[in-house]
């Protein structure tokens, strides 16, 4: 499980394209992209779910540190 924030974006195609550039996702060449954008079921704190976009790292993690509990911000504080 990974913890994060779900935000509603305005219906502006350019904004999603800007996020793709930031995450180094190229829909025309996903194999070379640093991250892949995928639709996923998002579980809310109240137990409900929604569908949303997530970015998934598209490389082997090698020696990257495991984020214990799936909460990156909390792991940086500890």
mmCIF file of the N, C-alpha and C atoms, coordinates in Angstrom:
data_MODEL
# 
_entry.id   MODEL 
# 
loop_
_atom_site.group_PDB 
_atom_site.id 
_atom_site.type_symbol 
_atom_site.label_atom_id 
_atom_site.label_alt_id 
_atom_site.label_comp_id 
_atom_site.label_asym_id 
_atom_site.label_entity_id 
_atom_site.label_seq_id 
_atom_site.pdbx_PDB_ins_code 
_atom_site.Cartn_x 
_atom_site.Cartn_y 
_atom_site.Cartn_z 
_atom_site.occupancy 
_atom_site.B_iso_or_equiv 
_atom_site.pdbx_formal_charge 
_atom_site.auth_seq_id 
_atom_site.auth_comp_id 
_atom_site.auth_asym_id 
_atom_site.auth_atom_id 
_atom_site.pdbx_PDB_model_num 
ATOM 1   N N  . UNK A 1 1  ? 0.847   -1.176 0.000   1.00 0.00 ? 1  UNK A N  1 
ATOM 2   C CA . UNK A 1 1  ? 0.000   0.000  0.000   1.00 0.00 ? 1  UNK A CA 1 
ATOM 3   C C  . UNK A 1 1  ? 0.890   1.236  0.000   1.00 0.00 ? 1  UNK A C  1 
ATOM 4   N N  . UNK A 1 2  ? 0.459   2.236  -0.710  1.00 0.00 ? 2  UNK A N  1 
ATOM 5   C CA . UNK A 1 2  ? 1.173   3.502  -0.775  1.00 0.00 ? 2  UNK A CA 1 
ATOM 6   C C  . UNK A 1 2  ? 0.219   4.604  -0.330  1.00 0.00 ? 2  UNK A C  1 
ATOM 7   N N  . UNK A 1 3  ? 0.696   5.505  0.509   1.00 0.00 ? 3  UNK A N  1 
ATOM 8   C CA . UNK A 1 3  ? -0.113  6.627  0.966   1.00 0.00 ? 3  UNK A CA 1 
ATOM 9   C C  . UNK A 1 3  ? 0.195   7.855  0.134   1.00 0.00 ? 3  UNK A C  1 
ATOM 10  N N  . UNK A 1 4  ? -0.808  8.683  -0.087  1.00 0.00 ? 4  UNK A N  1 
ATOM 11  C CA . UNK A 1 4  ? -0.601  9.898  -0.860  1.00 0.00 ? 4  UNK A CA 1 
ATOM 12  C C  . UNK A 1 4  ? -1.810  10.790 -0.778  1.00 0.00 ? 4  UNK A C  1 
ATOM 13  N N  . UNK A 1 5  ? -1.902  11.708 -1.696  1.00 0.00 ? 5  UNK A N  1 
ATOM 14  C CA . UNK A 1 5  ? -3.015  12.638 -1.764  1.00 0.00 ? 5  UNK A CA 1 
ATOM 15  C C  . UNK A 1 5  ? -3.708  12.496 -3.103  1.00 0.00 ? 5  UNK A C  1 
ATOM 16  N N  . UNK A 1 6  ? -5.016  12.582 -3.080  1.00 0.00 ? 6  UNK A N  1 
ATOM 17  C CA . UNK A 1 6  ? -5.817  12.576 -4.299  1.00 0.00 ? 6  UNK A CA 1 
ATOM 18  C C  . UNK A 1 6  ? -6.296  14.004 -4.520  1.00 0.00 ? 6  UNK A C  1 
ATOM 19  N N  . UNK A 1 7  ? -5.970  14.546 -5.675  1.00 0.00 ? 7  UNK A N  1 
ATOM 20  C CA . UNK A 1 7  ? -6.390  15.913 -5.996  1.00 0.00 ? 7  UNK A CA 1 
ATOM 21  C C  . UNK A 1 7  ? -7.237  15.901 -7.258  1.00 0.00 ? 7  UNK A C  1 
ATOM 22  N N  . UNK A 1 8  ? -8.206  16.776 -7.303  1.00 0.00 ? 8  UNK A N  1 
ATOM 23  C CA . UNK A 1 8  ? -9.042  16.927 -8.494  1.00 0.00 ? 8  UNK A CA 1 
ATOM 24  C C  . UNK A 1 8  ? -8.400  17.979 -9.389  1.00 0.00 ? 8  UNK A C  1 
ATOM 25  N N  . UNK A 1 9  ? -8.146  17.615 -10.629 1.00 0.00 ? 9  UNK A N  1 
ATOM 26  C CA . UNK A 1 9  ? -7.552  18.542 -11.585 1.00 0.00 ? 9  UNK A CA 1 
ATOM 27  C C  . UNK A 1 9  ? -8.633  19.147 -12.466 1.00 0.00 ? 9  UNK A C  1 
ATOM 28  N N  . UNK A 1 10 ? -8.446  20.389 -12.870 1.00 0.00 ? 10 UNK A N  1 
ATOM 29  C CA . UNK A 1 10 ? -9.382  20.970 -13.829 1.00 0.00 ? 10 UNK A CA 1 
ATOM 30  C C  . UNK A 1 10 ? -9.331  20.185 -15.137 1.00 0.00 ? 10 UNK A C  1 
ATOM 31  N N  . UNK A 1 11 ? -10.408 20.200 -15.877 1.00 0.00 ? 11 UNK A N  1 
ATOM 32  C CA . UNK A 1 11 ? -10.446 19.446 -17.135 1.00 0.00 ? 11 UNK A CA 1 
ATOM 33  C C  . UNK A 1 11 ? -9.665  20.200 -18.213 1.00 0.00 ? 11 UNK A C  1 
ATOM 34  N N  . UNK A 1 12 ? -8.366  20.268 -18.003 1.00 0.00 ? 12 UNK A N  1 
ATOM 35  C CA . UNK A 1 12 ? -7.449  20.935 -18.925 1.00 0.00 ? 12 UNK A CA 1 
ATOM 36  C C  . UNK A 1 12 ? -6.406  19.912 -19.356 1.00 0.00 ? 12 UNK A C  1 
ATOM 37  N N  . UNK A 1 13 ? -6.503  19.448 -20.587 1.00 0.00 ? 13 UNK A N  1 
ATOM 38  C CA . UNK A 1 13 ? -5.593  18.429 -21.118 1.00 0.00 ? 13 UNK A CA 1 
ATOM 39  C C  . UNK A 1 13 ? -4.133  18.852 -20.965 1.00 0.00 ? 13 UNK A C  1 
ATOM 40  N N  . UNK A 1 14 ? -3.861  20.132 -21.060 1.00 0.00 ? 14 UNK A N  1 
ATOM 41  C CA . UNK A 1 14 ? -2.494  20.640 -20.950 1.00 0.00 ? 14 UNK A CA 1 
ATOM 42  C C  . UNK A 1 14 ? -1.889  20.407 -19.582 1.00 0.00 ? 14 UNK A C  1 
ATOM 43  N N  . UNK A 1 15 ? -2.716  20.416 -18.539 1.00 0.00 ? 15 UNK A N  1 
ATOM 44  C CA . UNK A 1 15 ? -2.214  20.201 -17.186 1.00 0.00 ? 15 UNK A CA 1 
ATOM 45  C C  . UNK A 1 15 ? -1.708  18.780 -17.010 1.00 0.00 ? 15 UNK A C  1 
ATOM 46  N N  . UNK A 1 16 ? -2.454  17.796 -17.501 1.00 0.00 ? 16 UNK A N  1 
ATOM 47  C CA . UNK A 1 16 ? -2.021  16.402 -17.411 1.00 0.00 ? 16 UNK A CA 1 
ATOM 48  C C  . UNK A 1 16 ? -0.752  16.192 -18.238 1.00 0.00 ? 16 UNK A C  1 
ATOM 49  N N  . UNK A 1 17 ? -0.657  16.831 -19.376 1.00 0.00 ? 17 UNK A N  1 
ATOM 50  C CA . UNK A 1 17 ? 0.557   16.750 -20.190 1.00 0.00 ? 17 UNK A CA 1 
ATOM 51  C C  . UNK A 1 17 ? 1.749   17.346 -19.457 1.00 0.00 ? 17 UNK A C  1 
ATOM 52  N N  . UNK A 1 18 ? 1.539   18.433 -18.728 1.00 0.00 ? 18 UNK A N  1 
ATOM 53  C CA . UNK A 1 18 ? 2.616   19.053 -17.948 1.00 0.00 ? 18 UNK A CA 1 
ATOM 54  C C  . UNK A 1 18 ? 3.070   18.116 -16.823 1.00 0.00 ? 18 UNK A C  1 
ATOM 55  N N  . UNK A 1 19 ? 2.129   17.459 -16.168 1.00 0.00 ? 19 UNK A N  1 
ATOM 56  C CA . UNK A 1 19 ? 2.484   16.484 -15.132 1.00 0.00 ? 19 UNK A CA 1 
ATOM 57  C C  . UNK A 1 19 ? 3.266   15.316 -15.727 1.00 0.00 ? 19 UNK A C  1 
ATOM 58  N N  . UNK A 1 20 ? 2.850   14.865 -16.908 1.00 0.00 ? 20 UNK A N  1 
ATOM 59  C CA . UNK A 1 20 ? 3.575   13.786 -17.587 1.00 0.00 ? 20 UNK A CA 1 
ATOM 60  C C  . UNK A 1 20 ? 5.023   14.197 -17.862 1.00 0.00 ? 20 UNK A C  1 
ATOM 61  N N  . UNK A 1 21 ? 5.232   15.411 -18.317 1.00 0.00 ? 21 UNK A N  1 
ATOM 62  C CA . UNK A 1 21 ? 6.600   15.883 -18.566 1.00 0.00 ? 21 UNK A CA 1 
ATOM 63  C C  . UNK A 1 21 ? 7.399   15.920 -17.265 1.00 0.00 ? 21 UNK A C  1 
ATOM 64  N N  . UNK A 1 22 ? 6.781   16.415 -16.197 1.00 0.00 ? 22 UNK A N  1 
ATOM 65  C CA . UNK A 1 22 ? 7.449   16.486 -14.896 1.00 0.00 ? 22 UNK A CA 1 
ATOM 66  C C  . UNK A 1 22 ? 7.874   15.095 -14.419 1.00 0.00 ? 22 UNK A C  1 
ATOM 67  N N  . UNK A 1 23 ? 7.001   14.107 -14.603 1.00 0.00 ? 23 UNK A N  1 
ATOM 68  C CA . UNK A 1 23 ? 7.276   12.729 -14.168 1.00 0.00 ? 23 UNK A CA 1 
ATOM 69  C C  . UNK A 1 23 ? 8.071   11.940 -15.215 1.00 0.00 ? 23 UNK A C  1 
ATOM 70  N N  . UNK A 1 24 ? 8.440   12.604 -16.300 1.00 0.00 ? 24 UNK A N  1 
ATOM 71  C CA . UNK A 1 24 ? 9.202   11.998 -17.398 1.00 0.00 ? 24 UNK A CA 1 
ATOM 72  C C  . UNK A 1 24 ? 8.477   10.791 -18.009 1.00 0.00 ? 24 UNK A C  1 
ATOM 73  N N  . UNK A 1 25 ? 7.149   10.961 -18.180 1.00 0.00 ? 25 UNK A N  1 
ATOM 74  C CA . UNK A 1 25 ? 6.323   9.947  -18.826 1.00 0.00 ? 25 UNK A CA 1 
ATOM 75  C C  . UNK A 1 25 ? 6.031   10.382 -20.256 1.00 0.00 ? 25 UNK A C  1 
ATOM 76  N N  . UNK A 1 26 ? 6.353   9.507  -21.216 1.00 0.00 ? 26 UNK A N  1 
ATOM 77  C CA . UNK A 1 26 ? 6.083   9.759  -22.626 1.00 0.00 ? 26 UNK A CA 1 
ATOM 78  C C  . UNK A 1 26 ? 5.133   8.670  -23.108 1.00 0.00 ? 26 UNK A C  1 
ATOM 79  N N  . UNK A 1 27 ? 3.875   9.025  -23.333 1.00 0.00 ? 27 UNK A N  1 
ATOM 80  C CA . UNK A 1 27 ? 2.874   8.029  -23.726 1.00 0.00 ? 27 UNK A CA 1 
ATOM 81  C C  . UNK A 1 27 ? 3.198   7.385  -25.065 1.00 0.00 ? 27 UNK A C  1 
ATOM 82  N N  . UNK A 1 28 ? 3.997   8.052  -25.890 1.00 0.00 ? 28 UNK A N  1 
ATOM 83  C CA . UNK A 1 28 ? 4.374   7.467  -27.176 1.00 0.00 ? 28 UNK A CA 1 
ATOM 84  C C  . UNK A 1 28 ? 5.565   6.506  -27.051 1.00 0.00 ? 28 UNK A C  1 
ATOM 85  N N  . UNK A 1 29 ? 6.235   6.513  -25.900 1.00 0.00 ? 29 UNK A N  1 
ATOM 86  C CA . UNK A 1 29 ? 7.386   5.632  -25.684 1.00 0.00 ? 29 UNK A CA 1 
ATOM 87  C C  . UNK A 1 29 ? 7.473   5.230  -24.210 1.00 0.00 ? 29 UNK A C  1 
ATOM 88  N N  . UNK A 1 30 ? 6.471   4.476  -23.720 1.00 0.00 ? 30 UNK A N  1 
ATOM 89  C CA . UNK A 1 30 ? 6.439   4.142  -22.294 1.00 0.00 ? 30 UNK A CA 1 
ATOM 90  C C  . UNK A 1 30 ? 7.647   3.338  -21.811 1.00 0.00 ? 30 UNK A C  1 
ATOM 91  N N  . UNK A 1 31 ? 8.246   2.518  -22.649 1.00 0.00 ? 31 UNK A N  1 
ATOM 92  C CA . UNK A 1 31 ? 9.389   1.708  -22.203 1.00 0.00 ? 31 UNK A CA 1 
ATOM 93  C C  . UNK A 1 31 ? 10.579  2.568  -21.790 1.00 0.00 ? 31 UNK A C  1 
ATOM 94  N N  . UNK A 1 32 ? 10.721  3.737  -22.390 1.00 0.00 ? 32 UNK A N  1 
ATOM 95  C CA . UNK A 1 32 ? 11.840  4.622  -22.064 1.00 0.00 ? 32 UNK A CA 1 
ATOM 96  C C  . UNK A 1 32 ? 11.477  5.654  -20.993 1.00 0.00 ? 32 UNK A C  1 
ATOM 97  N N  . UNK A 1 33 ? 10.226  5.689  -20.576 1.00 0.00 ? 33 UNK A N  1 
ATOM 98  C CA . UNK A 1 33 ? 9.763   6.662  -19.584 1.00 0.00 ? 33 UNK A CA 1 
ATOM 99  C C  . UNK A 1 33 ? 10.277  6.305  -18.192 1.00 0.00 ? 33 UNK A C  1 
ATOM 100 N N  . UNK A 1 34 ? 10.588  7.335  -17.404 1.00 0.00 ? 34 UNK A N  1 
ATOM 101 C CA . UNK A 1 34 ? 11.033  7.106  -16.034 1.00 0.00 ? 34 UNK A CA 1 
ATOM 102 C C  . UNK A 1 34 ? 9.869   6.609  -15.172 1.00 0.00 ? 34 UNK A C  1 
ATOM 103 N N  . UNK A 1 35 ? 8.691   7.168  -15.403 1.00 0.00 ? 35 UNK A N  1 
ATOM 104 C CA . UNK A 1 35 ? 7.475   6.734  -14.714 1.00 0.00 ? 35 UNK A CA 1 
ATOM 105 C C  . UNK A 1 35 ? 6.424   6.412  -15.771 1.00 0.00 ? 35 UNK A C  1 
ATOM 106 N N  . UNK A 1 36 ? 5.481   5.560  -15.410 1.00 0.00 ? 36 UNK A N  1 
ATOM 107 C CA . UNK A 1 36 ? 4.342   5.212  -16.250 1.00 0.00 ? 36 UNK A CA 1 
ATOM 108 C C  . UNK A 1 36 ? 3.087   5.725  -15.543 1.00 0.00 ? 36 UNK A C  1 
ATOM 109 N N  . UNK A 1 37 ? 2.211   6.380  -16.290 1.00 0.00 ? 37 UNK A N  1 
ATOM 110 C CA . UNK A 1 37 ? 0.932   6.831  -15.708 1.00 0.00 ? 37 UNK A CA 1 
ATOM 111 C C  . UNK A 1 37 ? -0.106  5.755  -15.938 1.00 0.00 ? 37 UNK A C  1 
ATOM 112 N N  . UNK A 1 38 ? -0.787  5.350  -14.848 1.00 0.00 ? 38 UNK A N  1 
ATOM 113 C CA . UNK A 1 38 ? -1.812  4.300  -14.931 1.00 0.00 ? 38 UNK A CA 1 
ATOM 114 C C  . UNK A 1 38 ? -3.040  4.714  -14.139 1.00 0.00 ? 38 UNK A C  1 
ATOM 115 N N  . UNK A 1 39 ? -4.192  4.198  -14.568 1.00 0.00 ? 39 UNK A N  1 
ATOM 116 C CA . UNK A 1 39 ? -5.414  4.369  -13.765 1.00 0.00 ? 39 UNK A CA 1 
ATOM 117 C C  . UNK A 1 39 ? -5.394  3.318  -12.666 1.00 0.00 ? 39 UNK A C  1 
ATOM 118 N N  . UNK A 1 40 ? -5.842  3.708  -11.477 1.00 0.00 ? 40 UNK A N  1 
ATOM 119 C CA . UNK A 1 40 ? -5.855  2.782  -10.346 1.00 0.00 ? 40 UNK A CA 1 
ATOM 120 C C  . UNK A 1 40 ? -7.031  3.097  -9.434  1.00 0.00 ? 40 UNK A C  1 
ATOM 121 N N  . UNK A 1 41 ? -7.432  2.112  -8.665  1.00 0.00 ? 41 UNK A N  1 
ATOM 122 C CA . UNK A 1 41 ? -8.452  2.315  -7.646  1.00 0.00 ? 41 UNK A CA 1 
ATOM 123 C C  . UNK A 1 41 ? -7.753  2.947  -6.443  1.00 0.00 ? 41 UNK A C  1 
ATOM 124 N N  . UNK A 1 42 ? -8.263  4.072  -6.002  1.00 0.00 ? 42 UNK A N  1 
ATOM 125 C CA . UNK A 1 42 ? -7.698  4.823  -4.886  1.00 0.00 ? 42 UNK A CA 1 
ATOM 126 C C  . UNK A 1 42 ? -8.616  4.652  -3.681  1.00 0.00 ? 42 UNK A C  1 
ATOM 127 N N  . UNK A 1 43 ? -8.057  4.170  -2.582  1.00 0.00 ? 43 UNK A N  1 
ATOM 128 C CA . UNK A 1 43 ? -8.844  3.987  -1.364  1.00 0.00 ? 43 UNK A CA 1 
ATOM 129 C C  . UNK A 1 43 ? -8.715  5.223  -0.493  1.00 0.00 ? 43 UNK A C  1 
ATOM 130 N N  . UNK A 1 44 ? -9.856  5.776  -0.119  1.00 0.00 ? 44 UNK A N  1 
ATOM 131 C CA . UNK A 1 44 ? -9.903  6.987  0.690   1.00 0.00 ? 44 UNK A CA 1 
ATOM 132 C C  . UNK A 1 44 ? -9.849  6.622  2.170   1.00 0.00 ? 44 UNK A C  1 
ATOM 133 N N  . UNK A 1 45 ? -9.523  7.587  3.011   1.00 0.00 ? 45 UNK A N  1 
ATOM 134 C CA . UNK A 1 45 ? -9.417  7.357  4.459   1.00 0.00 ? 45 UNK A CA 1 
ATOM 135 C C  . UNK A 1 45 ? -10.739 6.877  5.057   1.00 0.00 ? 45 UNK A C  1 
ATOM 136 N N  . UNK A 1 46 ? -11.866 7.269  4.457   1.00 0.00 ? 46 UNK A N  1 
ATOM 137 C CA . UNK A 1 46 ? -13.173 6.874  4.995   1.00 0.00 ? 46 UNK A CA 1 
ATOM 138 C C  . UNK A 1 46 ? -13.630 5.497  4.493   1.00 0.00 ? 46 UNK A C  1 
ATOM 139 N N  . UNK A 1 47 ? -12.773 4.809  3.726   1.00 0.00 ? 47 UNK A N  1 
ATOM 140 C CA . UNK A 1 47 ? -13.106 3.466  3.242   1.00 0.00 ? 47 UNK A CA 1 
ATOM 141 C C  . UNK A 1 47 ? -13.723 3.425  1.853   1.00 0.00 ? 47 UNK A C  1 
ATOM 142 N N  . UNK A 1 48 ? -14.110 4.570  1.314   1.00 0.00 ? 48 UNK A N  1 
ATOM 143 C CA . UNK A 1 48 ? -14.659 4.600  -0.045  1.00 0.00 ? 48 UNK A CA 1 
ATOM 144 C C  . UNK A 1 48 ? -13.504 4.523  -1.047  1.00 0.00 ? 48 UNK A C  1 
ATOM 145 N N  . UNK A 1 49 ? -13.855 4.343  -2.316  1.00 0.00 ? 49 UNK A N  1 
ATOM 146 C CA . UNK A 1 49 ? -12.799 4.292  -3.334  1.00 0.00 ? 49 UNK A CA 1 
ATOM 147 C C  . UNK A 1 49 ? -13.183 5.156  -4.527  1.00 0.00 ? 49 UNK A C  1 
ATOM 148 N N  . UNK A 1 50 ? -12.172 5.556  -5.259  1.00 0.00 ? 50 UNK A N  1 
ATOM 149 C CA . UNK A 1 50 ? -12.337 6.345  -6.477  1.00 0.00 ? 50 UNK A CA 1 
ATOM 150 C C  . UNK A 1 50 ? -11.316 5.853  -7.482  1.00 0.00 ? 50 UNK A C  1 
ATOM 151 N N  . UNK A 1 51 ? -11.492 6.238  -8.719  1.00 0.00 ? 51 UNK A N  1 
ATOM 152 C CA . UNK A 1 51 ? -10.499 5.926  -9.739  1.00 0.00 ? 51 UNK A CA 1 
ATOM 153 C C  . UNK A 1 51 ? -9.666  7.176  -9.982  1.00 0.00 ? 51 UNK A C  1 
ATOM 154 N N  . UNK A 1 52 ? -8.356  6.981  -10.123 1.00 0.00 ? 52 UNK A N  1 
ATOM 155 C CA . UNK A 1 52 ? -7.482  8.121  -10.363 1.00 0.00 ? 52 UNK A CA 1 
ATOM 156 C C  . UNK A 1 52 ? -6.208  7.691  -11.058 1.00 0.00 ? 52 UNK A C  1 
ATOM 157 N N  . UNK A 1 53 ? -5.431  8.677  -11.470 1.00 0.00 ? 53 UNK A N  1 
ATOM 158 C CA . UNK A 1 53 ? -4.147  8.411  -12.115 1.00 0.00 ? 53 UNK A CA 1 
ATOM 159 C C  . UNK A 1 53 ? -3.063  8.278  -11.064 1.00 0.00 ? 53 UNK A C  1 
ATOM 160 N N  . UNK A 1 54 ? -2.145  7.344  -11.287 1.00 0.00 ? 54 UNK A N  1 
ATOM 161 C CA . UNK A 1 54 ? -0.946  7.224  -10.462 1.00 0.00 ? 54 UNK A CA 1 
ATOM 162 C C  . UNK A 1 54 ? 0.259   7.135  -11.395 1.00 0.00 ? 54 UNK A C  1 
ATOM 163 N N  . UNK A 1 55 ? 1.410   7.501  -10.893 1.00 0.00 ? 55 UNK A N  1 
ATOM 164 C CA . UNK A 1 55 ? 2.665   7.324  -11.633 1.00 0.00 ? 55 UNK A CA 1 
ATOM 165 C C  . UNK A 1 55 ? 3.459   6.223  -10.941 1.00 0.00 ? 55 UNK A C  1 
ATOM 166 N N  . UNK A 1 56 ? 3.881   5.249  -11.736 1.00 0.00 ? 56 UNK A N  1 
ATOM 167 C CA . UNK A 1 56 ? 4.611   4.087  -11.225 1.00 0.00 ? 56 UNK A CA 1 
ATOM 168 C C  . UNK A 1 56 ? 6.032   4.135  -11.772 1.00 0.00 ? 56 UNK A C  1 
ATOM 169 N N  . UNK A 1 57 ? 7.022   3.981  -10.879 1.00 0.00 ? 57 UNK A N  1 
ATOM 170 C CA . UNK A 1 57 ? 8.430   3.998  -11.280 1.00 0.00 ? 57 UNK A CA 1 
ATOM 171 C C  . UNK A 1 57 ? 8.688   2.888  -12.282 1.00 0.00 ? 57 UNK A C  1 
ATOM 172 N N  . UNK A 1 58 ? 9.373   3.200  -13.372 1.00 0.00 ? 58 UNK A N  1 
ATOM 173 C CA . UNK A 1 58 ? 9.535   2.291  -14.498 1.00 0.00 ? 58 UNK A CA 1 
ATOM 174 C C  . UNK A 1 58 ? 10.974  1.768  -14.636 1.00 0.00 ? 58 UNK A C  1 
ATOM 175 N N  . UNK A 1 59 ? 11.675  1.656  -13.526 1.00 0.00 ? 59 UNK A N  1 
ATOM 176 C CA . UNK A 1 59 ? 13.032  1.134  -13.523 1.00 0.00 ? 59 UNK A CA 1 
ATOM 177 C C  . UNK A 1 59 ? 13.164  0.113  -12.392 1.00 0.00 ? 59 UNK A C  1 
ATOM 178 N N  . UNK A 1 60 ? 14.227  -0.651 -12.428 1.00 0.00 ? 60 UNK A N  1 
ATOM 179 C CA . UNK A 1 60 ? 14.524  -1.562 -11.322 1.00 0.00 ? 60 UNK A CA 1 
ATOM 180 C C  . UNK A 1 60 ? 14.976  -0.711 -10.132 1.00 0.00 ? 60 UNK A C  1 
ATOM 181 N N  . UNK A 1 61 ? 14.451  -0.947 -8.937  1.00 0.00 ? 61 UNK A N  1 
ATOM 182 C CA . UNK A 1 61 ? 14.792  -0.096 -7.796  1.00 0.00 ? 61 UNK A CA 1 
ATOM 183 C C  . UNK A 1 61 ? 16.231  -0.270 -7.294  1.00 0.00 ? 61 UNK A C  1 
ATOM 184 N N  . UNK A 1 62 ? 16.918  -1.319 -7.717  1.00 0.00 ? 62 UNK A N  1 
ATOM 185 C CA . UNK A 1 62 ? 18.291  -1.600 -7.303  1.00 0.00 ? 62 UNK A CA 1 
ATOM 186 C C  . UNK A 1 62 ? 18.453  -1.499 -5.793  1.00 0.00 ? 62 UNK A C  1 
ATOM 187 N N  . UNK A 1 63 ? 19.249  -0.572 -5.347  1.00 0.00 ? 63 UNK A N  1 
ATOM 188 C CA . UNK A 1 63 ? 19.540  -0.466 -3.909  1.00 0.00 ? 63 UNK A CA 1 
ATOM 189 C C  . UNK A 1 63 ? 18.718  0.618  -3.222  1.00 0.00 ? 63 UNK A C  1 
ATOM 190 N N  . UNK A 1 64 ? 17.630  1.024  -3.819  1.00 0.00 ? 64 UNK A N  1 
ATOM 191 C CA . UNK A 1 64 ? 16.795  2.064  -3.210  1.00 0.00 ? 64 UNK A CA 1 
ATOM 192 C C  . UNK A 1 64 ? 16.271  1.585  -1.861  1.00 0.00 ? 64 UNK A C  1 
ATOM 193 N N  . UNK A 1 65 ? 16.171  2.507  -0.925  1.00 0.00 ? 65 UNK A N  1 
ATOM 194 C CA . UNK A 1 65 ? 15.661  2.165  0.403   1.00 0.00 ? 65 UNK A CA 1 
ATOM 195 C C  . UNK A 1 65 ? 14.164  1.912  0.339   1.00 0.00 ? 65 UNK A C  1 
ATOM 196 N N  . UNK A 1 66 ? 13.712  0.908  1.069   1.00 0.00 ? 66 UNK A N  1 
ATOM 197 C CA . UNK A 1 66 ? 12.291  0.595  1.172   1.00 0.00 ? 66 UNK A CA 1 
ATOM 198 C C  . UNK A 1 66 ? 11.608  1.661  2.017   1.00 0.00 ? 66 UNK A C  1 
ATOM 199 N N  . UNK A 1 67 ? 10.481  2.170  1.542   1.00 0.00 ? 67 UNK A N  1 
ATOM 200 C CA . UNK A 1 67 ? 9.685   3.126  2.313   1.00 0.00 ? 67 UNK A CA 1 
ATOM 201 C C  . UNK A 1 67 ? 8.780   2.304  3.222   1.00 0.00 ? 67 UNK A C  1 
ATOM 202 N N  . UNK A 1 68 ? 9.171   2.184  4.460   1.00 0.00 ? 68 UNK A N  1 
ATOM 203 C CA . UNK A 1 68 ? 8.413   1.379  5.428   1.00 0.00 ? 68 UNK A CA 1 
ATOM 204 C C  . UNK A 1 68 ? 7.004   1.937  5.600   1.00 0.00 ? 68 UNK A C  1 
ATOM 205 N N  . UNK A 1 69 ? 6.022   1.073  5.497   1.00 0.00 ? 69 UNK A N  1 
ATOM 206 C CA . UNK A 1 69 ? 4.633   1.466  5.676   1.00 0.00 ? 69 UNK A CA 1 
ATOM 207 C C  . UNK A 1 69 ? 4.022   2.175  4.470   1.00 0.00 ? 69 UNK A C  1 
ATOM 208 N N  . UNK A 1 70 ? 4.815   2.428  3.426   1.00 0.00 ? 70 UNK A N  1 
ATOM 209 C CA . UNK A 1 70 ? 4.285   3.037  2.215   1.00 0.00 ? 70 UNK A CA 1 
ATOM 210 C C  . UNK A 1 70 ? 4.043   4.534  2.294   1.00 0.00 ? 70 UNK A C  1 
ATOM 211 N N  . UNK A 1 71 ? 4.482   5.193  3.384   1.00 0.00 ? 71 UNK A N  1 
ATOM 212 C CA . UNK A 1 71 ? 4.252   6.625  3.552   1.00 0.00 ? 71 UNK A CA 1 
ATOM 213 C C  . UNK A 1 71 ? 5.596   7.353  3.484   1.00 0.00 ? 71 UNK A C  1 
ATOM 214 N N  . UNK A 1 72 ? 5.918   7.899  2.314   1.00 0.00 ? 72 UNK A N  1 
ATOM 215 C CA . UNK A 1 72 ? 7.214   8.542  2.095   1.00 0.00 ? 72 UNK A CA 1 
ATOM 216 C C  . UNK A 1 72 ? 7.444   9.727  3.052   1.00 0.00 ? 72 UNK A C  1 
ATOM 217 N N  . UNK A 1 73 ? 6.459   10.598 3.191   1.00 0.00 ? 73 UNK A N  1 
ATOM 218 C CA . UNK A 1 73 ? 6.640   11.761 4.049   1.00 0.00 ? 73 UNK A CA 1 
ATOM 219 C C  . UNK A 1 73 ? 6.885   11.366 5.490   1.00 0.00 ? 73 UNK A C  1 
ATOM 220 N N  . UNK A 1 74 ? 6.144   10.406 5.977   1.00 0.00 ? 74 UNK A N  1 
ATOM 221 C CA . UNK A 1 74 ? 6.334   9.956  7.357   1.00 0.00 ? 74 UNK A CA 1 
ATOM 222 C C  . UNK A 1 74 ? 7.713   9.315  7.517   1.00 0.00 ? 74 UNK A C  1 
ATOM 223 N N  . UNK A 1 75 ? 8.175   8.594  6.494   1.00 0.00 ? 75 UNK A N  1 
ATOM 224 C CA . UNK A 1 75 ? 9.478   7.945  6.583   1.00 0.00 ? 75 UNK A CA 1 
ATOM 225 C C  . UNK A 1 75 ? 10.603  8.978  6.593   1.00 0.00 ? 75 UNK A C  1 
ATOM 226 N N  . UNK A 1 76 ? 10.413  10.144 5.972   1.00 0.00 ? 76 UNK A N  1 
ATOM 227 C CA . UNK A 1 76 ? 11.429  11.189 5.952   1.00 0.00 ? 76 UNK A CA 1 
ATOM 228 C C  . UNK A 1 76 ? 11.507  11.913 7.300   1.00 0.00 ? 76 UNK A C  1 
ATOM 229 N N  . UNK A 1 77 ? 10.398  11.940 8.044   1.00 0.00 ? 77 UNK A N  1 
ATOM 230 C CA . UNK A 1 77 ? 10.356  12.615 9.336   1.00 0.00 ? 77 UNK A CA 1 
ATOM 231 C C  . UNK A 1 77 ? 11.021  11.749 10.392  1.00 0.00 ? 77 UNK A C  1 
ATOM 232 N N  . UNK A 1 78 ? 10.807  10.445 10.285  1.00 0.00 ? 78 UNK A N  1 
ATOM 233 C CA . UNK A 1 78 ? 11.309  9.509  11.311  1.00 0.00 ? 78 UNK A CA 1 
ATOM 234 C C  . UNK A 1 78 ? 12.814  9.379  11.270  1.00 0.00 ? 78 UNK A C  1 
# 
